[in-house]
Amino acid sequence: MRTAPVCQIERLDVVPAQGGRGEGIFPVSTHLLVEMWQAPFQVLARAEEVERALRYSGNGRGEQTEIISYQFQPYGVSAKATFEEAHIFIHTWPENGYAAVDIFTSHPEEAYTLLERMKEAFRPAYVHVVEVKRGHLFTEGET
């Protein structure tokens, strides 16, 4: 029986300089850059398996799910899953047990829910995550 993967998370606070202004800043989305290592070859090798794992990861995200994948030969997959307010992009190298994943969502909680389900579906031994807040908007205040 496989144990839970080791998961390292880094959070980057990247805010563009706006004359030293720090208040009134809020991000448009959360972007998780995910690397998964030592995932089973059979899960990463074929588009059908990757699509199944993406559907599982987005379970409950509504009927607006669209998954597009490309099968490399002899194995390996690039795929995109679009849900109502979330997008996942994945590229696999099954011969290395490796997958690179991008998760974009409107809400950080949703990004981490998707990540947890992806860890269940892909079963990696090690996961590294970098969280980036994207599209910082500034509220208009006193000038």
ZADREN-120777 format. One line per 3 residues: number of its first residue (from 0); their letters; for each residue x, y, z of C-alpha. Coordinates in Angstrom, 2 decimals, always signed. Each point is the difference from the previous one (the first is absolute). Layout:
% ZADREN-120777
NUM> A> X:Y:Z  ... $
//
This chain:
% ZADREN-120777
0> MRT> +0.00:+0.00:+0.00  +1.33:+3.39:-1.01  +0.22:+2.76:+2.58 $
3> APV> -0.88:+3.63:-0.56  +2.55:+1.79:-2.20  +2.54:+2.35:+1.44 $
6> CQI> -1.28:+3.43:-1.01  +2.08:+3.17:+0.22  -1.83:+3.32:-0.54 $
9> ERL> +1.58:+3.40:-0.60  -2.03:+3.20:-0.16  +1.30:+2.93:-2.01 $
12> DVV> -1.34:+3.49:+0.63  +0.73:+1.70:-3.27  -1.58:+3.44:-0.09 $
15> PAQ> +1.01:+2.56:-2.61  +1.43:+3.23:+1.33  -2.60:+2.75:+0.07 $
18> GGR> +1.78:+2.87:+1.68  +0.35:-1.92:+3.26  -3.77:-0.55:+0.24 $
21> GEG> -0.83:-3.23:+1.75  -3.55:+0.38:+1.21  -3.02:-0.66:-2.17 $
24> IFP> +1.72:-2.77:-1.99  -1.84:-3.20:-0.85  +0.80:-2.78:-2.46 $
27> VST> -2.22:-1.09:-2.87  +1.03:-3.66:+0.26  +2.19:-2.57:+1.69 $
30> HLL> +2.51:-1.90:-2.13  +1.55:-3.18:+1.36  +3.10:-1.23:-1.83 $
33> VEM> +0.16:-3.67:+0.92  +2.66:-2.63:-0.58  -0.87:-3.63:+0.73 $
36> WQA> +2.71:-2.68:+0.16  -0.11:-3.79:+0.21  -3.56:-0.31:-1.29 $
39> PFQ> -0.91:-3.38:-1.53  +0.97:-0.38:-3.65  -3.45:-1.33:-0.99 $
42> VLA> -1.77:+3.10:+1.38  +2.27:+2.41:-1.90  +0.52:-1.89:-3.26 $
45> RAE> -3.42:+0.05:-1.72  -2.39:+2.85:-0.73  -3.04:-2.01:+1.19 $
48> EVE> +1.53:-0.47:+3.46  +1.07:+3.65:+0.28  -3.49:+1.13:-1.06 $
51> RAL> -1.57:-2.32:+2.58  +2.27:+1.43:+2.72  -0.82:+3.58:-1.05 $
54> RYS> -3.76:-0.74:+0.13  +0.47:-1.49:+3.46  +2.03:+3.05:+1.07 $
57> GNG> -2.76:+2.37:-1.12  -2.85:-2.13:+1.35  -2.91:+2.21:+0.99 $
60> RGE> +1.17:+2.98:-2.06  -3.15:+0.06:-2.12  -1.05:-1.20:-3.40 $
63> QTE> +2.10:+2.55:-1.87  +3.01:-2.33:+0.05  +2.12:-0.17:-3.15 $
66> IIS> +3.09:-2.17:-0.29  +2.30:+0.08:-3.01  +3.04:-2.25:-0.18 $
69> YQF> +2.81:-0.90:-2.34  +1.54:-3.46:+0.05  +3.75:-0.08:-0.72 $
72> QPY> +1.60:-3.12:-1.50  +1.00:-2.36:+1.40  -1.38:+1.48:+3.24 $
75> GVS> -0.50:+3.29:+1.84  -2.86:+2.47:+0.05  -0.73:+3.72:-0.07 $
78> AKA> -3.52:+0.91:+1.11  -2.21:+2.91:+1.00  -3.06:-0.23:+2.23 $
81> TFE> -2.33:+2.98:+0.18  -2.57:+0.21:+2.77  -2.37:+2.87:+0.79 $
84> EAH> +2.53:+2.02:+2.01  +3.15:-2.09:-0.24  +2.47:-1.20:-2.61 $
87> IFI> +2.58:-2.76:+0.21  +2.85:-0.54:-2.47  +2.17:-3.13:+0.25 $
90> HTW> +3.00:-1.39:-1.86  +1.25:-3.50:+0.84  +3.30:-1.82:-0.37 $
93> PEN> -1.01:-3.52:+1.09  +3.46:-1.46:-0.64  +1.18:+2.28:+2.81 $
96> GYA> -3.12:-0.33:+2.18  -0.35:+3.79:-0.31  -2.81:+2.44:-0.75 $
99> AVD> +0.03:+3.80:-0.17  -3.36:+1.58:+0.87  -1.47:+3.51:+0.01 $
102> IFT> -3.19:+0.63:+1.98  -1.78:+3.36:-0.43  -3.01:+0.89:+2.15 $
105> SHP> -1.88:+3.02:+1.25  +0.25:-1.14:+3.63  +3.03:-1.44:+1.85 $
108> EEA> -2.14:-2.58:+1.83  -1.19:-1.39:-3.33  +3.59:-0.25:-1.28 $
111> YTL> +1.00:-2.09:+3.00  -3.11:-2.19:-0.25  +0.94:-0.76:-3.62 $
114> LER> +3.58:-0.67:+1.06  -1.07:-2.48:+2.68  -2.17:-1.91:-2.46 $
117> MKE> +2.82:+0.01:-2.58  +2.33:-1.52:+2.59  -2.58:-2.75:+0.59 $
120> AFR> -0.48:-0.61:-3.74  +3.65:+0.08:-1.11  +1.50:-1.58:+3.16 $
123> PAY> +3.44:+1.68:-0.07  +2.52:-0.65:+2.77  +1.18:+3.63:+0.07 $
126> VHV> -1.71:+3.28:-0.88  +1.46:+3.49:-0.17  -2.37:+2.96:-0.25 $
129> VEV> +0.65:+3.69:-0.59  -3.00:+2.26:+0.60  -0.12:+3.29:-1.88 $
132> KRG> -2.73:+2.61:+0.29  -0.74:+1.21:-3.54  -1.47:+3.18:-1.42 $
135> HLF> +0.30:+2.31:+2.99  -2.55:+2.78:-0.21  +0.23:+3.24:+1.91 $
138> TEG> -3.00:+1.77:+1.46  -0.16:+3.68:-0.63  +0.73:+2.03:+3.07 $
141> ET> +1.24:+3.42:+0.89  +2.69:+1.40:-2.22 $
//
